[in-house]
Amino acid sequence: MFILAGGPGQAASFLGPFAAALTGVRKDRDIVLVDQRGTGRSSPLECAAFKPDHSLEAAIEFDPVPKAQACARELAAQGVDAAQYTTAAWVADLDAVRAALGYDKINLWGGSYGTRAALEYLRRHADHVRSVVLDGVAHAVDEIHARCLADARSRARRGVRSVRALAGLRGAPSRSFARRSTRFATSWGREGAMSR
């Protein structure tokens, strides 16, 4: 079973304790952990913009674009070709590992971003897939969630106690997501106001 890490950016090698706990699976299946390019022990890409930051501001940062742009500039200055660190490249690497290990068909387990990688592997190499488990599917409408959360943050900054617009967005996530986002925005607004 190939376990595909989340993120993107989570290293599969960090999932060793999780894999070790799968004693029932390991009785009759190999567990294969492959670090995605640029993660873990696969020449990790690191940049100052994403260094660990435990501040309140970092905890509630909703817009990753400025940090991602700063990181891209830093990596480009180091000569890193970002085109080599894509989901397509990752899927090609996984298939190369499958072939090198001599497996005809594999079982895939993906969590979060790993679900996207698993689906892409299935799309490109269905003839080499025995089964797929998608745990915590990372869907293609993340931008809707990002808009909802950005709206919630914006409203919280202005001291608004509810985020009624969440329920009215076309293609908005479930009502329970809207309720959770509203509660978060309301509590964040109170905490943010108290810390100022």
C-alpha positions in Angstrom: 0.0 0.0 0.0 1.4 3.4 -1.0 0.5 6.0 1.5 0.3 9.5 0.0 0.9 12.3 2.4 -1.1 15.5 2.6 -0.1 19.1 2.2 1.0 19.5 -0.4 4.3 19.6 1.4 3.9 16.9 4.0 6.6 14.4 3.8 5.6 10.7 3.7 8.6 9.8 5.7 7.0 11.6 8.7 4.1 9.1 8.4 6.3 6.3 9.6 4.6 6.0 13.0 1.2 5.9 11.3 2.4 3.2 8.9 3.9 1.2 11.8 0.6 1.2 13.5 -1.0 -0.6 10.6 0.0 -4.0 11.8 -3.1 -5.7 10.3 -2.3 -4.3 6.9 1.4 -5.1 7.2 0.6 -8.8 7.7 0.0 -9.3 4.0 0.9 -6.0 2.3 4.0 -3.9 2.0 3.6 -0.3 3.1 5.5 2.1 0.8 6.3 5.7 1.8 7.8 7.9 -0.8 8.6 11.5 -0.1 7.3 13.9 -2.7 10.0 15.9 -4.4 11.1 18.8 -2.2 9.8 17.2 1.1 11.2 15.2 3.9 14.3 13.4 2.9 13.9 14.2 -0.8 16.0 17.3 -1.0 13.5 19.4 1.0 12.7 22.8 -0.3 12.7 25.3 2.5 12.2 29.0 2.5 12.0 31.7 5.1 8.4 32.6 4.4 7.2 29.2 5.7 9.5 28.8 8.7 7.6 27.7 11.8 5.7 30.6 13.3 3.5 30.1 16.3 2.2 33.6 16.6 -1.5 34.5 16.6 -1.1 36.3 13.3 0.3 33.2 11.7 -2.5 31.0 13.1 -5.2 33.1 11.5 -3.4 33.8 8.3 -5.9 33.0 5.5 -4.1 34.3 2.4 -1.1 32.1 1.6 -0.4 34.0 -1.7 2.0 36.6 -0.3 4.1 33.9 1.5 3.9 31.6 -1.5 5.1 34.4 -3.8 8.0 35.2 -1.4 8.9 31.6 -1.2 8.8 31.2 -5.0 11.2 34.2 -5.4 13.5 32.8 -2.8 13.6 29.3 -4.4 14.1 30.8 -7.9 17.0 32.8 -6.6 18.5 29.5 -5.4 18.0 28.1 -9.0 15.1 25.8 -8.1 12.9 25.0 -11.1 9.4 25.0 -9.7 8.1 23.2 -12.8 9.7 20.1 -11.5 7.6 20.1 -8.3 4.1 19.4 -9.6 1.4 16.8 -9.0 2.1 15.4 -12.4 5.8 15.0 -11.6 4.9 13.4 -8.2 2.6 10.9 -10.0 5.4 10.1 -12.5 7.8 9.5 -9.6 5.3 7.2 -7.8 4.9 5.1 -10.9 8.7 4.9 -11.3 8.9 3.7 -7.7 6.1 1.2 -8.3 7.9 -0.2 -11.4 11.3 -0.2 -9.6 9.9 -2.3 -6.7 8.3 -4.7 -9.2 4.7 -4.2 -8.3 2.2 -4.7 -11.1 -0.8 -3.3 -9.2 -0.8 -1.1 -6.1 -3.2 0.0 -3.4 -3.2 3.7 -2.8 -4.2 5.5 0.4 -4.3 9.3 0.3 -5.1 11.8 2.9 -5.9 15.5 2.2 -3.7 16.5 -0.7 -2.8 12.8 -1.0 -6.3 12.2 -2.3 -5.6 14.5 -5.2 -2.4 12.7 -6.0 -4.2 9.3 -5.7 -6.9 10.4 -8.1 -4.3 11.8 -10.5 -2.3 8.5 -10.3 -5.6 6.6 -10.9 -6.3 8.8 -13.9 -2.9 8.3 -15.5 -2.1 4.7 -14.4 -5.4 2.9 -13.8 -4.0 -0.3 -15.1 -1.6 -0.4 -12.1 -4.1 0.4 -9.4 -5.8 -2.4 -7.4 -7.6 -0.1 -4.9 -7.8 3.5 -3.7 -8.8 4.9 -0.3 -9.5 8.6 -0.2 -9.4 9.9 3.3 -10.3 13.6 3.8 -10.8 14.4 0.2 -9.2 17.7 -0.9 -11.7 18.9 -3.5 -11.3 21.3 -6.4 -13.5 24.0 -4.9 -11.0 25.1 -2.3 -11.2 28.6 -3.7 -14.9 28.8 -2.6 -13.8 28.0 1.0 -10.9 30.5 0.7 -13.4 33.2 -0.4 -15.7 32.3 2.5 -12.9 32.4 5.1 -11.5 35.7 3.6 -15.0 37.2 3.9 -15.3 35.9 7.5 -12.0 37.4 8.4 -12.9 40.7 6.8 -16.2 40.9 8.6 -14.5 39.9 11.9 -12.0 42.7 11.5 -14.9 45.2 11.1 -16.5 43.8 14.3 -19.5 42.2 12.5 -20.9 39.3 14.6 -22.2 37.2 11.8 -21.3 36.1 8.3 -24.6 35.8 6.7 -23.1 36.1 3.2 -21.6 32.6 3.6 -24.9 30.9 3.1 -25.7 33.1 0.0 -22.6 32.4 -2.0 -23.3 30.5 -5.2 -21.8 27.0 -4.9 -21.1 27.7 -1.2 -20.1 24.8 1.0 -22.5 23.1 3.3 -24.6 25.0 5.9 -22.6 23.3 8.6 -19.4 24.8 7.1 -21.1 28.2 7.0 -22.1 27.8 10.7 -18.6 26.8 11.7 -17.1 29.7 9.7 -19.5 32.1 11.3 -18.7 30.9 14.8 -15.0 31.1 14.0 -15.3 34.6 12.6 -17.4 35.8 15.5 -15.0 34.4 18.1 -12.0 35.6 16.2 -13.5 39.0 16.0 -13.9 39.1 19.8 -10.4 37.8 20.4 -8.9 40.1 17.8 -10.7 43.1 19.4 -9.5 42.1 22.8 -5.8 41.8 21.7 -5.8 45.3 20.2 
